[in-house]
Amino acid sequence: APAVPDDCVITLSVADVSKTFKQVNIHKAAGPDGFPGRVLRACTDQLASVFTDIFNLSLTESVIHTCFKQTTIVPVPKKVKVTCLNDYRPVALTSVAMKFFERLVMAHINTIIPETLDPLQFAYRPNRSTDDAISIALHTALSHLDKRNTNVRMLFIDYSSAFNTILPTKLITKLRTLGLNTSLCNLIQDILTGRPQVVRVGNNTSATLILNTGAPQGCVLIPLLYSLFTDDYVAKHNSNIIIKFADDTTVVGLITNMTRQPIGRRSETSPST
């Protein structure tokens, strides 16, 4: 796809912001700024124009105010009896307004990404779902098994903290190759860097830590960005296929004559690089 002109800046309308605010889940907890979603929904007519100006200024300057990037991590036990740190799930409380801003940016990105993306990535693509990914995996395996002297091996890959290990500089390089312009790339880099984070347990709050890698849990943009980041993570051998749904990956190895063949080879840029 041809590169988007560098002077092309997204401009949001009051109608865009108003429509998004009316979709807020009023039962979600407020972020570190204490601004609850129910206020955005109840006062959409009064606040939409104000936030439209704020969002458009951020888009023009490619900068997000620090108050929108703050994150409070609340450890929530996964089980009744906690024996180690892994028994906690870190729940991230982020700005409700920021989530809606990210949704608007994500909607724009979906309109400009090239149609030549990996067809076996099923996350954040029109008319695709996990059901489609499962169907492709099963159809590929069963079709191969219909042949004589064949075997199939499946490898299910679960990357540990995949979203938290993304390096923004490498992500931006990849996004540029996919046609995102300088203004949008700079905005995304600013969203993912210089993020103040604290951990809250009961009435106790830790000192602030500034993060410059990865993204907080619940970040609306990051699953889409991760799928773009790993777009060229594809099978390099015709004996297998790699099916992806964001960071969930399944390798289907098609074996003929009951001899082992290579599972595949990572592309030069894979989730671990």
Secondary structure, 3 states (H helix, E strand, C coil): CCCCCCCCCCCCCHHHHHHHHCCCCCCCCCCCCCCCHHHHHHCHHHHHHHHHHHHHHHHHHCCCCHHHHCEEEEEEECCCCCCCHHHEEEEEEECHHHHHHHHHHHHHHHHHCCCCCCCCECCCCCCCCHHHHHHHHHHHHHHHHCCCCEEEEEEEEECCCCHHHCCHHHHHHHHHHCCCCHHHHHHHHHHHCCEEEEEEECCEECCCEEECCCCCCCCCCHHHHHHHHCCCCCCCCCCEEEEEECCEEEEEEEEECCCCCCCCCCCCCCCCC
